[in-house]
Every structure is written in C-alpha cells, then in structure tokens.
C-alpha cells in the first residue's frame, strides 16, 4: 500500500500537534517517524490510523482519500508500546480476537492463528495466559495479533520501549525480517535513533510538529539539512561551535578564538557564498582523533585541548574536552588511556564538516 500525507495537520485549542506534514511512503517500505517526545510523530501515526481526525490536509491510501474512513475499514494492523493484550485470554484468544470480530470461520481462524504464531516463534504457547509470558513473548503476541488480520499497512507505536536492551536488538531484527518478507508497508514511531537507522528504508525526522527531514538513513547522517537533524541523528551527537569562514591565501579557514582550521575548499566555498556572517560549524565526535602515530599532527587541522571528562563506553571512551572555553565531545579507542586533566592535541578530519545558518538553522551545504 502506498501512503501519501499532504499538508496533514492536527491542533487542539491552538496547540499544534502536527503542522502540514507532507510525506510519500512507497508500497512495501518501512518508514520511521523519529523525534523527541512531543514532536508530533504519534499524533501523525494516529491520524493515519483514523483514531485522530485531521484538522487539515489529506491522507491517501493507494491514491484514495481516507480521511473519513473508519479505522476498522482502513486495512491496518497496529502494535502498541503497552502491547494492549487481554490478560484474561490465552495467547490464542488474543491473536484470534480480530478474526472473531470479523466473523471468520473457526477453521480459518485456527489455520491463520497457527501460521502467524509459528512465524512469531510462539506456536507452542497458544494455550498460555498472558501473565505467564515474558515481555518479549507478549510483544510477539501483540505483533501476531496485528499480522493475523493480513493488513495492508502496519503501524508501530514505540513497540520495543518496554523491553531490555538485548531483547530490543533481537526484536528489531525480527520485525524487520518479517516486514521485508511479507512486503507490508509499515510506519514505525520511535524516539530511538538506533531503531530508526537500522530498521527503516526512510526516516521522517520531526520536531515541534514540523517535518525536519525525510530521507534514507545514510543521507540523514551524512547530509543533514537542518541543525536539529544534525544534532539529533548520531550518537554521540555532533559538536557545534560558532566560527567565521575566512578566505586566506587561497584557503578557507574556520576561525574563532583559539580555533583555526583549514577547511575543505569545496564545502567551505559553498558555505561562505551562502553565509551572511558567522556560521555554525558541526563536526562529529568520531571525526576527531588524539594525536599519535596513527593520527600525526596535521598543519591547519590540529588543535590543543584539555580533557575534562572521560566516559567509558566499552570499546571506546567518550571524552569531554575544552578548546578555549569551547566544549566538545571526542570518541577515542579506550587503549589511548586518556585521563581527566590531560592536555592533548586533537586532529580534525574535516572532510565531513557541516555548516549551518545560525538564524534559519538550515544547512548551508544541503538545504
């Protein structure tokens, strides 16, 4: 099913939940709605489901406007964060419930429930009550109940938020495998960028009810169109600092206090042509290195810094450093042995540097 949202809006007494959201979701794609709490992602999902009625704009399924179509007639399956299972029923009762409401024959119900349960790996649990299941098993029941209706569109509202980290990883893979195998168009609401980046064919990034970007994961990361997207997509988040781009002896340099870096010519020239003054420069923590044999000092790309914090992350350490009162994060291998209080030299890989207009917060490279 192809889903088209055209200037879709929702507000309550002047409070805007979604503001003119326009998206084109292709048949068979899994699209993630990504953003912080209150950004409008669930509001938009519930309008697609028919639970909320839009205050403006249209929703089309395969070219047909469905704004006035009841939720039960939209051909959707929905998986909730809370699972929304019936505790007094067995697994079989929960999965079969949508079919019983549709008055499907008992023989067909048995066949479809068993097929879905086996697909979800819970075929031997059909006689159990919900309270006897683990969180992961309950989530599988919830997903099975949505799939048993053979929907044309699957809607996920933060379905993995209640699971532990290892189980979330497992369920991410299972949901993606099932969705791809069945070819069901899906919308997946999440605040977890890892879920969005690893599962989605395309990601819609939202903030304050506004669609900030809609793109494939790689382009969101490498070519962020707004300051918000650059800061939200990526963990640890991108470093930002105000600089002035200056042309000197055929080079472009980023200057601000002790910061003086030689910039990639093409990117700097494009940003300088569009900038009206100072710009916001962005560099990801993984693109900054401690000076050593593997990353020797480089003229125009090396700055001195003081380490103020070290956060062990397992294989890597996240350093909080200060360069002339400018704070940055740097991601380094834990074998570097960085310690709080050390004075270090940092080499910047500026091939992926980003620039933004401080007033409009739009990218000077990609917007």
C-alpha angles and dihedrals in degrees: 000000000000114000121200124187115192118190089325112187138175129184138164119206092332095317109122116218097170126009120204098318111190119187139153112207112191124223111276097012126129108220121189123212102211131186146098124291112295095022095121101255097121091040089056092046092052091051089053088050092050094241091113121042113223119242089209143005133031140275118210129192110196090340096311120115109237101178091119097036115112117245092246090057097050097084094238136143119204132202117194134205090238092048088229092220126164106247095200091057130076123242087263091051093051096047094043096046097093090050093049089052088053089049094238113173117270093241093053091046091054092048096047095043093050091048093051094042091052089048089053093047094245099099091122094051100063094112095051125103118240093248089062093060132088121239092260092050091049090052090052090052090051091050091045091053090054094046097046090071088061091230126196091217129036120203120196121192106195090305097175101046094104096052129091120255097262094047091047088056091051094046092048089059094045095049092048092047092050094045093050093043094051095037093224117161106240139189115202121193115204143148089204110097092196090060091048096045095047100040109031130087087202133006129216108204114203135189128177091349093306126115105237099181142347115199147115114291095252094055093046088056100040100032108031110182097202138033089245094055092047091052097041101044110066133046119252089032124245120273116242130194136160116252140161118235109224130183110226127171093335094314132100116227133191109223134184122139108306091355112101116155133165107233132213103270101229096046094043093047092051092048093045092052092054099037123097096199133315117017136202110248120203129201124171119234091240090059093063120079138189111246111256139121092297093048108028122187113284122199110247093011103066127087133174119240143172121233111231101168139019120198114188111220099176108259091021140038123224109217125202106209136176126216111186093328092316111121121214140170121232125190113212139167111269090233089072088080095218114184135194110265096028118135108222141175117234128205116209121212098209098177089103098037116145130211129201137184106248092215104043094026088220121139115261088208109041112016 
